[in-house]
Amino acid sequence: MVFSSTIFLFLFLPLTLAGYFICRGIVLRNIFLLLASLIFYSWGEAGYVVVLLVSISVNYFFGLKIAKHEDNKRKIYLFLAVAANLVLLSYYKYANFLTDNFNTLLEFTGSQTIEYDPVHLPIGISFFTFQAISYVVDIYRRVAPAQKRFLEVAVYISLFPQLIAGPIVRYGHIATQITNRKVTLNNAAAGIRRFVMGLAKKMLIANVLGEVADQIFSSPTGEIGIAAAWLGVLCYALQIYFDFSGYSDMAIGLGRVFGFKFPENFNYPYVSLSIQEFWRRWHISLSTWFRDYLYIPLGGNRKSAARTYLNLIIVFLLCGLWHGASWTFVIWGLFHGMFLVFERVGLGSLLALCPRIIRHTYLVFVVLISWVFFRADTLEQALAYLGVMFGTSSADGLATSLSFYMNNKVMLALAAGLILSTPIYHKIKTIRINPFGTASNNASLVTANAASIGFLILSMIAIAGDTYNPFIYFRF
């Protein structure tokens, strides 16, 4: 079930909101949220809700054990808990990848390959596994106490707004909210407006540009011209941003309706002036998770320069693998890790001497190249596509003109995407309009509500008439 589906918007969400507000008391509301979350997950993954329940049970058990002991047994239980989470994730996410690559090696040596039934990837396993690891590590670090009741742990790991595509909510940030939160009318209204804005990002920008990106990337590279190739990766860059940030907006908005405050996940990453800044703005919950639970434990930048560079490469190699079990994701992660190292070695100092437009051009250029690896189905396709982008591969006179992909709808979505990927809209919406020159919260609120209604109507029209409605990050 996706947030932009009719079944969610017109059945699941209204029933869930009604049931939640009918319930009185935090315990009843938590029970209701848990049941709703399990129904939400099992809608498309009925057989794999058991995996989610196993993850919850294992981490609940180890959380209690870690909290109970004061000696070295705490470390042993933490190790076992993290290992159990990683084994679960590795089996479902990487078994096919490892087996396929091992079979390739066997074929090369002339040996008999292994026959196997492909392992299905449960939706959202990367997200709820990282949350589960956060739970046991934060207990170990005494950032937050262990939950004594299974219910609270289950709600934390399975909460449906952010269950299958984030943001990754760390246990230490939300522990008190699970057992003590308030629902107010103002927060609920603000949450609904945030949800509608995310839905509009998804339906009116991401989906429109995603169709263009899919058309171009699915075409034979011999039929793509240079201009079309750059258009394809630009559309994909905007698609993935508005798709994922739109989902994050919807998740944060829904969380606010239920009384939770989830962390922000995006801060206009495409206005960055370096790769380092980009990762402070892109998928913030993931980048800070890797920083606090992997980079710093590895030593961070506290040791030698060479060790710092190695730590960065390790982190982004694993970041790439977290996104998907494919060599394209490995290259994507290493690509970002290498540029982070380059910026530390001296590129960053050199860029600091350049005008802002040069630094921004550098960032956009590097990120767009990296998105080719992220989007391509195979490493061969990524390299061929890059060849077209840089003119080293000929289109043999068959290149499709840009007019084939561009129409009024696409041009409007492209313009909106380019503008809204900057803080311009954020600055405009903070302006209070009043004929006497004084601040007017009421006028601002009326404008915000009117805009939300308009965006909701346009999004509903798009949902009713559009069969193209993917969520990119669901496969992670």
Buried (B, 14 or more C-beta within 10 A) or exposed (E): BBBBBEEBBEEBBEEBBEBBBEBEEBEEBBBBBBEBBBBBBBBEBEEBBEBBBEBBEBBBBBBBBBBEEEEEEBEEBBEBBBEBBEEBBBEBBBBBBEBBEEBEEEEEEEEEEEEEEEBEBBBBBBBBBBBBBBBBBBBBEEBBEBBEEBBBBBBBBBBBBBBBBBBBBBBBBBBEBBBEBEBEEEBBBBBBBBBBBBBBBBBBBBBBBBBBBBBBBEBEBBBBBBBBBBBBBBBBBBBBBBBBBBBBBBBBBBBBBBBBEBBEBBBBBBBBBBBBBBBBBBBBBBBBBBBBBBBEEBEBBEEEEEBBBBBBBBBBBBBBBBBBBBBBBBBBBBBBBBBBBBBBEEBBEEBEEEEEEEBBEBBBEBBBBBBBBBBBEEBEBBBBBBBBBEEEBEBEEEBBEEEEBEEEEBEEBBEBBBEBBEEEBEEEEEEEEEEEEEEBEEEBBEBBBEBBEEBBEBBBEBBEEEEEBBBBBBEB
